[in-house]
Amino acid sequence: MEIPMANFHYPTAQDHTPLILLVPGTPLAAGHWMNRWTRWSEHCRLVELGQWDEPHRNTWVNKLNLAVRRADRPVVIVTDDIAALALAWWAEFEALGQDGPVLGAVIVNPPNVDLPGADPRLAPFGACPRQPLPFTSFLVSDLEGTLAHQRSIMRLAKDWGSCPVCDDTRGDWAQGWMLIQSVLGLSPSVAVKPEWTQAQNLAMREALRQWAAI
């Protein structure tokens, strides 16, 4: 399946095609949706932070900053897992205004920052910044974590001013393109819907019910 960015109609005031920076927090499997997205569109670019097992906060923040500054156009940042903290600290250090280079962000499955001892990778980042992000953002959970983790994600969404979203991020995660569309205020010319099995649909309905109860 190919979903080129040409399938999206941009507002007349926005005559550029944003760069989508895909920032994983762990090494990616070949079939990971981030890798698939880079094959879908030339406007997607992977940002490899490295040091996966022992991340260094300032190194990760500097690599993200370099990727943003090297872009020749505005960007949308999409993070997975612990890379969310690199984004939060980058926004904290840069003290961005509303006219900054980032148009928005899609933050997928951040770790439980309220229980840092459960994940040794969190220690180098210190206390997670809680200030509202200075751009539109969605915080996505696939609800595979514990109830405590889901509550932590909801608190992050509230603190960061992000819109919380429950979604199944397996496979192509085509629905993620719809979130990018929302970030950019775009109108899709082709509808993209996830192809879930009946069992997956039942599981998601139950997950959404639990999510709403948090």
Secondary structure, DSSP 4 states (H G I P E B T S, - for coil): ----GGGEEPPTT--S--EEEEE-SSPPPTT-HHHHHHHH-TTEEE------SS--HHHHHHHHHHHHHH-SS-EEEEEETTHHHHHHHHHHHHT--TTSSEEEEEEES---TT-GGG-GGGGGG-SPP-SPPSSEEEEEE-S-S-HHHHHHHHHHHHHHTPEEEE----TT-THHHHHHHHHHT-EESS-------HHHHHHHHHHHHHHHH-
